[in-house]
Amino acid sequence: MILYLFTIAILLLIAPLLLTFIKALKMRLLFKRPLPLLQGYRTFAKLMAKETIVSEEASQMTRVAPFLVLSPLMVTIFFLPPAAGGAFYVSFVDAFTITGLLALSAFFLMLLGLDSASSFGGMGSSREAFISALVEPAMVLTVFSVSMMAGDLGVGQAGVNLVHHFPKEHMASYLFAAISFFILLIAENGRIPVDNPETHLELTMVHEAMILDITGVYLAIVETAASVKFVIFASLFASLFMPFGPGLSAPLALLVFVGKLFLIAAAVALIEVNTAKLRLFKVPNLLGIAIVFAFLSLITFYVLGA
Amino acid sequence: MFQFDTLSLVFVALIVLGSVPNLFYSFGYLPHIERKWHYLIHYFAFILSMLGVVTAGNAMMFLFFWELMSLTSWQLILTEVKEKRTIDAARFYFFMTHFGFVFLLLFFLIVTDGDLEMGFAQMRGIAHAFAYPTLLFFFLILGFLSKAGAVPLHVWLPYAHPAAPSPVSALMSGVMLKVAIYGIFRFLFDVLYPWPLEWGVLILVIGALSSLIGVLYALSEHDIKALLANHSIENIGIILIGFGMGMIFDALGLKVLSSFAFIAALFHTFNHMSFKSLLFMGAGSVLHETHTKNIESYGGLVKSMPITALTFLLASVSISALPPTNGFLSEWMIFQSMLGSSHIDNMSLKLAIPFAVFALALTGGLAIACFVKAYGITFLGLHRSANAKHAKEVNKRMQTGMLLMAGVVFSLMLFAPWYISHFDAALFSLGHASVYDTIFPDGVWRIHSVAVHGGVVSPLVLLLALVGVTGALWYGYKALRVKERIHRTWACGYRTGARTQYSATGFAGPIRRFFNWLYRPNEHFEKRTLAGHATKFDRSHYAVHVKPLFETALYTNAARLANGISYWVYRLAHFEQTRYAAMIFNLMLLVLFSFRIFAHAFSWATFALESVVMIISIKVLIIGDKK
């Protein structure tokens, strides 16, 4: 139980660090002077100290939505597969529920974007709705496929099963599912081929456009939600597609787990440096690839058993 | 005459749950209806006739109440006859509902051998003796699905529901469509029971198509009630996906999975009743205050109509299948039953199920987009018209109706196990395996899937966790004592106004563009440019209208064909009167010849000879000489 809570605390703590790490690595690769790794925490502290400015056009939704954006993600954090062997895990939530909780968070984020009557907010919400509608089927199919290989739909149990029994005999469909899930990780977190998290050109933004009109603590909450979402996806990827490590002794296992998270962050940074952002109407092509790989994964599993 | 078995009682409960909040709402709405007596008589007759349908014990009673239900709802659509569109919608509804009725009548005439007062149980023997069971199945689904609004018989919903007064659209969409689902349950189980695999596959395909097409047309819709009507098509599709999975599993002998899928379908039937009624009530309140159905002229209503906004939000979250609401639970059960497809041995069927999963998941994603649009454009942002600005909260009785229905939504979420135990009992009474103990092996806290390696979900824990975490965060925020300043929205130096907000058309823009091949929209774009500049203009107008593809492809062409035929009949009918005798003679000749050809041994020689005789007689007697 203590190990479980400790893991959650670590995940929450390193959430801003991971995003800063991606940014710093990108800057390093672009021969810029990288920003300090503690920048994420500094921004958070700065935002927490500020007063909030609420738009006069906005309704009560602006005051409520930030909490509802963060809380489903916080709840999801408690349901992730255990990082260390023997750690307590919550077994009564399955992968569909996690998909649903992520969608619940996105739902309120989109409403937040529409609330302040700014056309940028509407634009961001509209694009987010478009992208997440196409992410949903890929996500469900991938989850469907992984659950068959792991022998359980509950993510906690699936993570444990995969550690004990790596699906060597289903390597093909396992890899297809991994590719599909990685594309989803990029799309859902608004990383570069889909959305540019650092841009200041409103016409290209998705996530940033939705939160253009919130400030102070509310902004801190929504930014935290974005980093928590990345941690959720990264640790799901780490547990389901890199299932090694939890067998070690607890401190070492946690270290390996955090290392895996940083590895994923580094991979994301490398992709971001090497690709250009897609036009909005090219994004479905990328998500189409995710859907096709998810289908392939299921079909190879069914037909070839491989 | 009447029967009250568990399935009937479950649906009686559905009708009661759907009607009682509606009564409150309806009485709040009544002062705005001109023909009060007309409305009240038909309204109560409508509710009673629905109760009659689900408790009818023989074919005669069933058909009587079914027709009464159709006629009263038809009259209710005609309550406020001001526009020609209402009359058109009512005529369309009248036609479609009787189109279905004909097939039901055919079905009953065959399975009862003409004795319409026979009980349902006796019909099974006759149905089994009948040589073409698939024909019976087609009669059945044509009859009921035309009422339920499944593709391709769905086209009347987006016309009829917006035309009716809001309490009636809530009843029609929330409850009447479910009575058709009852019909499918009742007669598939009682009369046509051991069904072949193909029937289940057909229902699954219809369900998947309905859900996708419903949600796609809902997205492109700007009339809020038509949007909700299209979502009814989607949800009927979801119910049919669950139903089809149940039929497939049953045909394959997987009894437990089959019961699970049917329970999921029944549960979604209840859930759709609750949130769709609530949504129609909310839409009705908004319509009542702003006097327009066009979503583009709403906006900012959350400030003036808090109760409507709150209940509408609850229903939106639920219909978008977001946890921990009841809509999520039933959709989760349907997903779980699809996951049970790994038990299927038939490889081609097994490979087909992921496509249904895909359809259902895409539907879920698009439904979220659609309800963000519906809620965000209606209730958030700035007022988009003067009417929206002067809107105020509706009267207490309408509010009570909405709050009660919100209570039904909540009860379906909180007491899901209790409801499921009754669905389980209903299926048990139909001769299916009882799965309640498998779904809830350890108390009511967790819902288990019956599939091997299936998932587990716990709505109550999720709800408590979400409320707890949100509460803790909010408490933390309050403890910080953050100063707050009100300032206008920053829009890069421009002034934010009602007209610069994102519109519903714009919101659905990317999705509409992606599905352009399906929508084939009519776009109107006009721009008044200044002094010949292409980029400088002082006025521009963009409107897009999506005409349903099915309607143009299927119905308009059918209507054109009927028109063509009737033209020829008209031409024939306008000869001078002496030729009528000749026509009658020729018809009799035709009937006699056809009887000879089909009843006796068929031979090409007699067929050719009789054809020649017919043609000569028509030429000489009817067409005559050209003048």
Interface residues (C-beta under 8 A of the other chain):
Chain A: M48 E51 T52 I53 V54 S55 E56 E57 A58 S59 Q60 M61 F67 L68 L70 S71 P72 M74 V75 F78 S91 F92 V93 D94 A95 F96 T97 G100 L101 A103 L104 A106 F107 M110 L111 G113 L114 D115 S116 A117 S118 S119 F120 G121 G122 M123 S125 S126 R127 A129 F130 S132 A133 L134 V135 E136 P137 M139 V140 L141 F144 S147 M148 G151 D152 L153 G154 E202 L212 D213 G216 V217 I221 L280 F281 P284 I291 F295 L298 I299 Y302 V303
Chain B: G299 G300 V302 K303 P306 V317 S320 A321 L322 P323 F328 W332 F335 Q336 L339 S342 M347 K350 L351 P354 V357 F358 L360 A361 L362 G364 G365 L366 I368 A369 F371 V372 K373 Y375 G376 I377 F379 L380 G381 L382 W445 R446 S449 H453 G454 G455 V456 V457 S458 V461 L462 A465 L466 V469 T470 L473 W474 Y477 L480 V482 K483 E484 R485 I486 H487 R488 T489 W490 A491 C492 T496 A498 T500 Q501 Y502 S503 G506 F507 A508 G509 P510 I511 R513 F514
